[in-house]
Amino acid sequence: MNITLLSALVFVGVFASVVLIHEFGHFVVARLLNVDVEEFGLGLPPRAFTLFNWKGTAFTINWLPLGGFVRPKGENDPNIPGGLAAASPWVRLSVLFAGSFMNLLASVLVYSIIISQVGIPDTARVMLYEITPDSPAEQAGLMVDDIILTVNGEIVVDEEQFRDSILANLDEPMKITVLRGNDTVEISATPLSSRSPEKGALGILPGPPLIPAESLIQNITYGARYTYFVTRQIISIPVMLIRNQVSQEELRFVGLKGIFDMFRQTVSRDVESRELGPTTTTDLAPIEPTNFTLQLIAGLSVTLGIFNLLPIPALDGGRIIFVLPELILRRRVPAQFENFVHAVGLVLLLAFMVYVNAMDFINPAQFTIP
């Protein structure tokens, strides 16, 4: 199948699924907490037809095939009994948080699938993932997939210790013992202080090797850890910008075309990787050629979950902000004022989305899947 067509199908399916998972979280928690839901829509309006009705909820198919929506009863009117706005603040908070929670839960599941394919890090060993051309490591004979056993006779137990050993032996020969396949090889390499920090004194990229997970619980545990790591990275973006650790271009917003371009790269890499087949080294887990797109799916799910919690009017986070005064001060913000703020926020948000999507064509983001 043509890569562009396959990428388009994956993009539409994934984007719609990620949004629907978010809306499904709102729907389930609303129903569990006795908040009536008038409509659960697949796609975006206008409505094409109604699939069926269940306990007062119309499940509909809409013409725009991206995403979906949930329309709770009385979402903006606290005078409607059984509606969302008439519910207690804790109920409203639960419903509002549920969508993002489902996105994070989905991310844990996807990362768990990836980990089941590639394995979990063995933090008690160090493996070489990259060797820079013409570097001291290459000249000494170090190779990708070498497992570092000892440095100058001292057993290497983790990556940090190995890096410290390199810094402690700048411009001096290091006797490195590595496991290469089933053979033990001794190599002498000299890390150079004259090399830039970006290139590294030895010119290597070390990291923990990957080993098969022992159980489903272990897969899920590491899936949750990686979801937490990605979430923390996203939340720390403002701090990284202030500290000039990343550029604005690297963190620019992208619209549907930008996301599609990323999917086209990942799908292409996955197809290419699958044609080459899996690779294995010694007792490490096989590296299955199917995780580039899965990583993008997981990252997209986390991003959508976090973005919806931003304190922006019309988003879940903006609505949450209006619930907090009721919890703290025991006084509710007037519904008319809240609805006005959300309406203005929605207009501004839509305008921003139009701008972002237009910039995808005028000045496309430049990125390459590593």
Contacts in CASP RR format, 6 or more apart in sequence:
PFRMAT RR
TARGET T0000
AUTHOR 0000-0000-0000
METHOD contacts of the structure
MODEL  1
MNITLLSALVFVGVFASVVLIHEFGHFVVARLLNVDVEEFGLGLPPRAFT
LFNWKGTAFTINWLPLGGFVRPKGENDPNIPGGLAAASPWVRLSVLFAGS
FMNLLASVLVYSIIISQVGIPDTARVMLYEITPDSPAEQAGLMVDDIILT
VNGEIVVDEEQFRDSILANLDEPMKITVLRGNDTVEISATPLSSRSPEKG
ALGILPGPPLIPAESLIQNITYGARYTYFVTRQIISIPVMLIRNQVSQEE
LRFVGLKGIFDMFRQTVSRDVESRELGPTTTTDLAPIEPTNFTLQLIAGL
SVTLGIFNLLPIPALDGGRIIFVLPELILRRRVPAQFENFVHAVGLVLLL
AFMVYVNAMDFINPAQFTIP
3 264 0 8 1.000
3 267 0 8 1.000
3 268 0 8 1.000
3 271 0 8 1.000
4 264 0 8 1.000
6 267 0 8 1.000
6 271 0 8 1.000
7 260 0 8 1.000
7 263 0 8 1.000
7 264 0 8 1.000
7 267 0 8 1.000
7 268 0 8 1.000
8 260 0 8 1.000
10 263 0 8 1.000
10 267 0 8 1.000
10 293 0 8 1.000
11 259 0 8 1.000
11 260 0 8 1.000
11 263 0 8 1.000
12 65 0 8 1.000
12 66 0 8 1.000
14 263 0 8 1.000
14 297 0 8 1.000
14 300 0 8 1.000
15 66 0 8 1.000
15 67 0 8 1.000
15 256 0 8 1.000
15 259 0 8 1.000
15 300 0 8 1.000
16 42 0 8 1.000
16 43 0 8 1.000
16 65 0 8 1.000
16 66 0 8 1.000
16 67 0 8 1.000
16 68 0 8 1.000
18 67 0 8 1.000
18 103 0 8 1.000
18 106 0 8 1.000
18 297 0 8 1.000
18 300 0 8 1.000
18 301 0 8 1.000
18 304 0 8 1.000
19 66 0 8 1.000
19 67 0 8 1.000
19 68 0 8 1.000
19 304 0 8 1.000
20 42 0 8 1.000
20 67 0 8 1.000
20 68 0 8 1.000
21 99 0 8 1.000
21 102 0 8 1.000
21 103 0 8 1.000
21 106 0 8 1.000
21 301 0 8 1.000
22 99 0 8 1.000
22 100 0 8 1.000
22 102 0 8 1.000
22 103 0 8 1.000
22 304 0 8 1.000
22 305 0 8 1.000
22 308 0 8 1.000
23 40 0 8 1.000
23 41 0 8 1.000
23 67 0 8 1.000
23 68 0 8 1.000
23 69 0 8 1.000
23 70 0 8 1.000
23 99 0 8 1.000
24 99 0 8 1.000
24 102 0 8 1.000
25 98 0 8 1.000
25 99 0 8 1.000
25 101 0 8 1.000
25 102 0 8 1.000
26 70 0 8 1.000
26 72 0 8 1.000
26 95 0 8 1.000
26 96 0 8 1.000
26 98 0 8 1.000
26 99 0 8 1.000
27 37 0 8 1.000
27 40 0 8 1.000
27 57 0 8 1.000
27 70 0 8 1.000
28 98 0 8 1.000
29 94 0 8 1.000
29 95 0 8 1.000
29 98 0 8 1.000
29 99 0 8 1.000
30 36 0 8 1.000
30 37 0 8 1.000
30 70 0 8 1.000
30 72 0 8 1.000
30 84 0 8 1.000
30 95 0 8 1.000
30 98 0 8 1.000
31 37 0 8 1.000
31 55 0 8 1.000
31 57 0 8 1.000
33 87 0 8 1.000
33 91 0 8 1.000
33 94 0 8 1.000
33 95 0 8 1.000
34 82 0 8 1.000
35 72 0 8 1.000
35 73 0 8 1.000
35 82 0 8 1.000
35 83 0 8 1.000
35 84 0 8 1.000
35 87 0 8 1.000
35 91 0 8 1.000
35 95 0 8 1.000
36 56 0 8 1.000
36 57 0 8 1.000
36 72 0 8 1.000
36 73 0 8 1.000
36 82 0 8 1.000
36 83 0 8 1.000
37 56 0 8 1.000
37 57 0 8 1.000
37 70 0 8 1.000
37 71 0 8 1.000
37 72 0 8 1.000
37 73 0 8 1.000
38 56 0 8 1.000
38 57 0 8 1.000
38 58 0 8 1.000
38 71 0 8 1.000
38 72 0 8 1.000
38 73 0 8 1.000
39 57 0 8 1.000
39 58 0 8 1.000
39 59 0 8 1.000
39 60 0 8 1.000
39 69 0 8 1.000
39 70 0 8 1.000
39 71 0 8 1.000
40 57 0 8 1.000
40 58 0 8 1.000
40 59 0 8 1.000
40 60 0 8 1.000
40 69 0 8 1.000
40 70 0 8 1.000
40 71 0 8 1.000
41 59 0 8 1.000
41 60 0 8 1.000
41 61 0 8 1.000
41 62 0 8 1.000
41 68 0 8 1.000
41 69 0 8 1.000
41 70 0 8 1.000
41 71 0 8 1.000
42 51 0 8 1.000
42 59 0 8 1.000
42 60 0 8 1.000
42 61 0 8 1.000
42 62 0 8 1.000
42 67 0 8 1.000
42 68 0 8 1.000
43 61 0 8 1.000
43 62 0 8 1.000
43 63 0 8 1.000
43 64 0 8 1.000
43 65 0 8 1.000
43 66 0 8 1.000
43 67 0 8 1.000
43 68 0 8 1.000
43 69 0 8 1.000
44 62 0 8 1.000
44 63 0 8 1.000
44 64 0 8 1.000
44 66 0 8 1.000
44 67 0 8 1.000
44 68 0 8 1.000
44 69 0 8 1.000
45 62 0 8 1.000
45 63 0 8 1.000
45 64 0 8 1.000
45 69 0 8 1.000
46 62 0 8 1.000
46 63 0 8 1.000
47 60 0 8 1.000
47 61 0 8 1.000
47 62 0 8 1.000
47 63 0 8 1.000
48 60 0 8 1.000
48 61 0 8 1.000
48 62 0 8 1.000
48 63 0 8 1.000
49 60 0 8 1.000
49 61 0 8 1.000
50 58 0 8 1.000
50 59 0 8 1.000
50 60 0 8 1.000
50 61 0 8 1.000
51 59 0 8 1.000
51 60 0 8 1.000
51 61 0 8 1.000
52 59 0 8 1.000
53 59 0 8 1.000
62 68 0 8 1.000
66 256 0 8 1.000
72 83 0 8 1.000
72 84 0 8 1.000
72 95 0 8 1.000
73 80 0 8 1.000
73 82 0 8 1.000
73 83 0 8 1.000
73 84 0 8 1.000
74 80 0 8 1.000
74 82 0 8 1.000
74 83 0 8 1.000
74 84 0 8 1.000
74 85 0 8 1.000
74 86 0 8 1.000
75 83 0 8 1.000
75 84 0 8 1.000
75 85 0 8 1.000
76 85 0 8 1.000
76 335 0 8 1.000
76 338 0 8 1.000
76 339 0 8 1.000
76 342 0 8 1.000
77 83 0 8 1.000
77 85 0 8 1.000
77 86 0 8 1.000
77 335 0 8 1.000
78 85 0 8 1.000
78 86 0 8 1.000
78 332 0 8 1.000
78 335 0 8 1.000
79 86 0 8 1.000
80 86 0 8 1.000
84 91 0 8 1.000
84 92 0 8 1.000
84 95 0 8 1.000
85 92 0 8 1.000
85 335 0 8 1.000
87 95 0 8 1.000
89 323 0 8 1.000
89 326 0 8 1.000
89 327 0 8 1.000
90 327 0 8 1.000
92 319 0 8 1.000
92 323 0 8 1.000
93 320 0 8 1.000
93 323 0 8 1.000
96 316 0 8 1.000
96 317 0 8 1.000
96 319 0 8 1.000
96 320 0 8 1.000
96 323 0 8 1.000
97 309 0 8 1.000
97 316 0 8 1.000
97 320 0 8 1.000
99 305 0 8 1.000
99 308 0 8 1.000
99 316 0 8 1.000
100 304 0 8 1.000
100 305 0 8 1.000
100 306 0 8 1.000
100 308 0 8 1.000
100 309 0 8 1.000
100 316 0 8 1.000
103 301 0 8 1.000
103 302 0 8 1.000
103 304 0 8 1.000
103 305 0 8 1.000
103 308 0 8 1.000
104 227 0 8 1.000
104 231 0 8 1.000
104 301 0 8 1.000
104 302 0 8 1.000
104 305 0 8 1.000
106 298 0 8 1.000
106 301 0 8 1.000
107 227 0 8 1.000
107 230 0 8 1.000
107 298 0 8 1.000
107 299 0 8 1.000
107 301 0 8 1.000
107 302 0 8 1.000
108 220 0 8 1.000
108 223 0 8 1.000
108 224 0 8 1.000
108 227 0 8 1.000
110 294 0 8 1.000
110 297 0 8 1.000
110 298 0 8 1.000
110 301 0 8 1.000
111 222 0 8 1.000
111 223 0 8 1.000
111 224 0 8 1.000
111 226 0 8 1.000
111 227 0 8 1.000
111 298 0 8 1.000
112 219 0 8 1.000
112 220 0 8 1.000
112 222 0 8 1.000
112 223 0 8 1.000
113 219 0 8 1.000
113 294 0 8 1.000
114 291 0 8 1.000
114 294 0 8 1.000
114 295 0 8 1.000
114 298 0 8 1.000
115 213 0 8 1.000
115 219 0 8 1.000
115 222 0 8 1.000
115 223 0 8 1.000
115 226 0 8 1.000
116 213 0 8 1.000
116 219 0 8 1.000
117 285 0 8 1.000
117 286 0 8 1.000
117 287 0 8 1.000
117 288 0 8 1.000
117 290 0 8 1.000
117 291 0 8 1.000
118 210 0 8 1.000
118 285 0 8 1.000
118 287 0 8 1.000
118 288 0 8 1.000
118 291 0 8 1.000
119 210 0 8 1.000
119 211 0 8 1.000
119 212 0 8 1.000
119 213 0 8 1.000
119 285 0 8 1.000
120 210 0 8 1.000
120 211 0 8 1.000
120 212 0 8 1.000
120 213 0 8 1.000
120 218 0 8 1.000
120 219 0 8 1.000
120 222 0 8 1.000
121 207 0 8 1.000
121 208 0 8 1.000
121 209 0 8 1.000
121 210 0 8 1.000
121 211 0 8 1.000
122 208 0 8 1.000
122 209 0 8 1.000
122 210 0 8 1.000
122 211 0 8 1.000
123 158 0 8 1.000
123 159 0 8 1.000
123 208 0 8 1.000
124 157 0 8 1.000
124 158 0 8 1.000
124 208 0 8 1.000
125 147 0 8 1.000
125 148 0 8 1.000
125 156 0 8 1.000
125 208 0 8 1.000
125 209 0 8 1.000
126 147 0 8 1.000
126 148 0 8 1.000
126 156 0 8 1.000
126 158 0 8 1.000
126 159 0 8 1.000
126 162 0 8 1.000
126 206 0 8 1.000
126 207 0 8 1.000
126 208 0 8 1.000
126 209 0 8 1.000
127 145 0 8 1.000
127 146 0 8 1.000
127 147 0 8 1.000
127 148 0 8 1.000
127 206 0 8 1.000
127 207 0 8 1.000
127 208 0 8 1.000
127 209 0 8 1.000
127 284 0 8 1.000
128 137 0 8 1.000
128 142 0 8 1.000
128 143 0 8 1.000
128 144 0 8 1.000
128 145 0 8 1.000
128 146 0 8 1.000
128 148 0 8 1.000
128 178 0 8 1.000
128 204 0 8 1.000
128 205 0 8 1.000
128 206 0 8 1.000
128 207 0 8 1.000
129 144 0 8 1.000
129 205 0 8 1.000
129 206 0 8 1.000
129 207 0 8 1.000
130 144 0 8 1.000
130 204 0 8 1.000
130 205 0 8 1.000
131 137 0 8 1.000
131 138 0 8 1.000
131 142 0 8 1.000
131 143 0 8 1.000
131 144 0 8 1.000
131 203 0 8 1.000
131 204 0 8 1.000
132 138 0 8 1.000
132 199 0 8 1.000
132 200 0 8 1.000
132 203 0 8 1.000
132 204 0 8 1.000
135 195 0 8 1.000
135 199 0 8 1.000
135 200 0 8 1.000
135 202 0 8 1.000
135 203 0 8 1.000
135 204 0 8 1.000
136 189 0 8 1.000
136 190 0 8 1.000
136 191 0 8 1.000
136 192 0 8 1.000
136 195 0 8 1.000
136 201 0 8 1.000
136 202 0 8 1.000
136 203 0 8 1.000
137 189 0 8 1.000
137 202 0 8 1.000
137 203 0 8 1.000
137 204 0 8 1.000
138 203 0 8 1.000
139 189 0 8 1.000
140 176 0 8 1.000
140 187 0 8 1.000
140 188 0 8 1.000
140 189 0 8 1.000
140 190 0 8 1.000
141 187 0 8 1.000
141 189 0 8 1.000
142 176 0 8 1.000
142 178 0 8 1.000
142 187 0 8 1.000
142 189 0 8 1.000
142 202 0 8 1.000
142 204 0 8 1.000
143 180 0 8 1.000
145 180 0 8 1.000
145 181 0 8 1.000
145 281 0 8 1.000
145 282 0 8 1.000
145 284 0 8 1.000
146 178 0 8 1.000
146 179 0 8 1.000
146 180 0 8 1.000
146 185 0 8 1.000
147 178 0 8 1.000
147 179 0 8 1.000
147 180 0 8 1.000
147 209 0 8 1.000
147 282 0 8 1.000
148 156 0 8 1.000
148 162 0 8 1.000
148 176 0 8 1.000
148 177 0 8 1.000
148 178 0 8 1.000
148 206 0 8 1.000
149 155 0 8 1.000
149 156 0 8 1.000
149 177 0 8 1.000
149 178 0 8 1.000
149 179 0 8 1.000
149 184 0 8 1.000
150 156 0 8 1.000
150 175 0 8 1.000
150 176 0 8 1.000
150 177 0 8 1.000
151 162 0 8 1.000
151 165 0 8 1.000
151 169 0 8 1.000
151 174 0 8 1.000
151 175 0 8 1.000
151 176 0 8 1.000
151 177 0 8 1.000
152 165 0 8 1.000
152 169 0 8 1.000
152 174 0 8 1.000
152 175 0 8 1.000
153 175 0 8 1.000
153 177 0 8 1.000
154 165 0 8 1.000
156 162 0 8 1.000
156 165 0 8 1.000
158 208 0 8 1.000
159 206 0 8 1.000
159 207 0 8 1.000
159 208 0 8 1.000
162 206 0 8 1.000
163 206 0 8 1.000
165 174 0 8 1.000
166 174 0 8 1.000
166 191 0 8 1.000
166 201 0 8 1.000
166 202 0 8 1.000
167 191 0 8 1.000
167 201 0 8 1.000
169 190 0 8 1.000
169 191 0 8 1.000
170 191 0 8 1.000
170 192 0 8 1.000
170 193 0 8 1.000
170 201 0 8 1.000
171 190 0 8 1.000
171 191 0 8 1.000
171 192 0 8 1.000
171 193 0 8 1.000
172 190 0 8 1.000
172 191 0 8 1.000
173 188 0 8 1.000
173 189 0 8 1.000
173 190 0 8 1.000
174 188 0 8 1.000
174 189 0 8 1.000
174 190 0 8 1.000
174 191 0 8 1.000
175 186 0 8 1.000
175 187 0 8 1.000
175 188 0 8 1.000
176 186 0 8 1.000
176 187 0 8 1.000
176 188 0 8 1.000
176 189 0 8 1.000
177 184 0 8 1.000
177 185 0 8 1.000
177 186 0 8 1.000
177 187 0 8 1.000
178 184 0 8 1.000
178 185 0 8 1.000
178 186 0 8 1.000
178 187 0 8 1.000
179 185 0 8 1.000
179 282 0 8 1.000
181 281 0 8 1.000
181 282 0 8 1.000
182 282 0 8 1.000
189 202 0 8 1.000
191 200 0 8 1.000
191 201 0 8 1.000
191 202 0 8 1.000
192 201 0 8 1.000
193 201 0 8 1.000
195 201 0 8 1.000
195 203 0 8 1.000
209 284 0 8 1.000
210 284 0 8 1.000
210 285 0 8 1.000
210 287 0 8 1.000
211 283 0 8 1.000
211 284 0 8 1.000
211 285 0 8 1.000
212 285 0 8 1.000
213 219 0 8 1.000
213 222 0 8 1.000
226 298 0 8 1.000
227 298 0 8 1.000
227 302 0 8 1.000
230 298 0 8 1.000
230 299 0 8 1.000
230 302 0 8 1.000
231 302 0 8 1.000
231 306 0 8 1.000
234 302 0 8 1.000
234 303 0 8 1.000
234 306 0 8 1.000
235 306 0 8 1.000
237 246 0 8 1.000
237 251 0 8 1.000
240 246 0 8 1.000
240 251 0 8 1.000
241 248 0 8 1.000
241 251 0 8 1.000
249 365 0 8 1.000
252 365 0 8 1.000
253 356 0 8 1.000
254 261 0 8 1.000
254 262 0 8 1.000
254 356 0 8 1.000
254 360 0 8 1.000
254 365 0 8 1.000
255 353 0 8 1.000
255 356 0 8 1.000
255 357 0 8 1.000
255 360 0 8 1.000
256 357 0 8 1.000
256 360 0 8 1.000
257 357 0 8 1.000
257 360 0 8 1.000
257 361 0 8 1.000
257 364 0 8 1.000
258 360 0 8 1.000
258 364 0 8 1.000
258 365 0 8 1.000
259 300 0 8 1.000
261 364 0 8 1.000
261 365 0 8 1.000
261 367 0 8 1.000
262 296 0 8 1.000
262 367 0 8 1.000
262 369 0 8 1.000
263 293 0 8 1.000
263 296 0 8 1.000
265 292 0 8 1.000
265 367 0 8 1.000
265 368 0 8 1.000
265 369 0 8 1.000
266 292 0 8 1.000
266 293 0 8 1.000
266 295 0 8 1.000
266 296 0 8 1.000
266 369 0 8 1.000
267 292 0 8 1.000
267 293 0 8 1.000
269 292 0 8 1.000
269 369 0 8 1.000
270 289 0 8 1.000
270 290 0 8 1.000
270 291 0 8 1.000
270 292 0 8 1.000
270 293 0 8 1.000
272 289 0 8 1.000
273 289 0 8 1.000
273 290 0 8 1.000
273 292 0 8 1.000
274 289 0 8 1.000
274 290 0 8 1.000
276 289 0 8 1.000
277 289 0 8 1.000
278 286 0 8 1.000
278 287 0 8 1.000
278 288 0 8 1.000
278 289 0 8 1.000
279 286 0 8 1.000
279 287 0 8 1.000
280 286 0 8 1.000
280 287 0 8 1.000
292 369 0 8 1.000
307 315 0 8 1.000
308 315 0 8 1.000
308 316 0 8 1.000
308 317 0 8 1.000
309 315 0 8 1.000
309 316 0 8 1.000
309 317 0 8 1.000
309 320 0 8 1.000
310 317 0 8 1.000
310 318 0 8 1.000
311 317 0 8 1.000
311 318 0 8 1.000
311 320 0 8 1.000
311 321 0 8 1.000
312 318 0 8 1.000
312 345 0 8 1.000
312 349 0 8 1.000
313 341 0 8 1.000
313 342 0 8 1.000
313 344 0 8 1.000
313 345 0 8 1.000
313 346 0 8 1.000
313 348 0 8 1.000
313 349 0 8 1.000
314 342 0 8 1.000
314 343 0 8 1.000
314 345 0 8 1.000
314 346 0 8 1.000
314 349 0 8 1.000
315 349 0 8 1.000
318 342 0 8 1.000
319 342 0 8 1.000
322 333 0 8 1.000
322 338 0 8 1.000
322 341 0 8 1.000
325 331 0 8 1.000
325 332 0 8 1.000
325 333 0 8 1.000
326 332 0 8 1.000
326 333 0 8 1.000
END
